[in-house]
Amino acid sequence: MQSDHATIQMLAGRVATGDENAYRQLFRLFYKPLCQFATSIVRSEEQAEEIASDVFVNIWKNRERLLQVGNLKVYLYVSARNTALNYLNKQQLQYFSIDTLSVDLTIADNTPEQLMISGEMARKMAEAVNNLPPRCKIIYKLIREDGLKYKEVASILEISVNTIDVQMAIACKKISEALRLYLPKR
């Protein structure tokens, strides 16, 4: 999901004025990524779908406030995180830690770069990414798959940009090491 900030903010402005088509567009853009993100916290796809739906219901109920939101993408992820944490608290489940997030990455095959990678290489890449430590994996997913910026991910996960930087370096190093095993030597 690579949508630019201006388009998202324009949609937010239209939703704020009650535009249902803009709301549907926003829903289509963010529902699946928010479900995946919530699943990584609550470990239940069914519950995650409910959480993402709740986020969108609240967006519509409080649509006038959207004009005050500086970055809607971050706002949606933070809302999903908070709703998921509230769910965990109600269930009296363990406290959320970024190191216990469970996320499976799906390597998109619709980008030019991905189209160039063979099916086998894409499988090896997905395997390498899924073998990353939990913190690395969720950060990598939010940045590479969901298209968020380092600063946005830092905001969502309540960690520093330096931590994001370090974790992305670790992720890239581990992925390249894993892929090096499969690349033919020249």
Residue pairs with C-beta under 8 A, 6 or more apart in sequence:
1 29
1 30
1 32
1 33
1 145
1 146
1 147
2 147
3 29
3 73
3 147
5 71
5 73
8 26
8 29
8 72
8 73
9 72
11 22
11 25
11 26
11 29
11 72
12 26
12 66
12 67
12 69
12 72
13 66
13 67
14 21
14 22
15 22
15 23
15 26
15 59
15 60
15 63
15 66
16 63
16 64
16 65
16 66
16 67
17 63
18 63
23 56
23 59
23 60
23 63
26 56
26 59
26 72
27 56
30 52
30 73
30 76
31 52
31 56
33 145
33 146
34 51
34 52
34 55
34 76
34 77
34 80
35 45
35 48
35 49
35 51
35 52
36 48
36 103
36 141
37 48
37 77
37 80
37 81
37 103
37 142
37 146
38 47
38 48
38 51
38 52
38 80
38 81
38 83
38 84
39 45
39 48
39 102
39 103
40 101
40 102
40 103
40 138
40 141
41 48
41 81
41 84
41 85
41 88
41 96
41 101
42 48
42 51
42 84
42 87
42 88
43 102
47 87
48 84
51 80
51 83
51 84
51 87
52 80
54 83
55 76
55 79
55 80
55 83
58 79
59 66
59 76
59 79
66 72
69 75
71 152
71 155
73 148
73 152
74 148
74 152
74 155
74 156
77 142
77 148
77 152
77 156
78 155
78 156
81 156
81 157
84 96
85 96
88 94
88 95
88 96
94 100
98 134
98 135
98 138
98 157
98 159
99 133
99 134
99 135
100 134
101 134
101 135
101 137
101 138
102 134
103 134
103 137
103 138
103 141
104 130
105 126
105 129
105 130
105 137
105 140
105 141
105 145
106 126
106 145
107 114
107 122
107 125
107 126
107 129
108 114
108 145
109 115
109 122
114 122
117 125
120 182
121 179
121 182
124 178
124 179
124 182
125 175
125 179
127 178
128 174
128 175
128 178
128 179
129 137
129 140
129 141
129 171
129 175
130 137
131 174
131 178
132 140
132 170
132 171
132 174
132 175
133 170
135 167
136 167
136 168
136 170
136 171
136 174
137 171
138 157
139 153
139 157
139 164
139 167
139 168
139 171
140 167
140 168
140 171
142 148
142 152
142 153
142 156
142 157
143 149
143 150
143 153
143 164
143 168
148 156
150 161
150 164
150 165
150 168
151 161
153 164
154 160
154 161
154 163
154 164
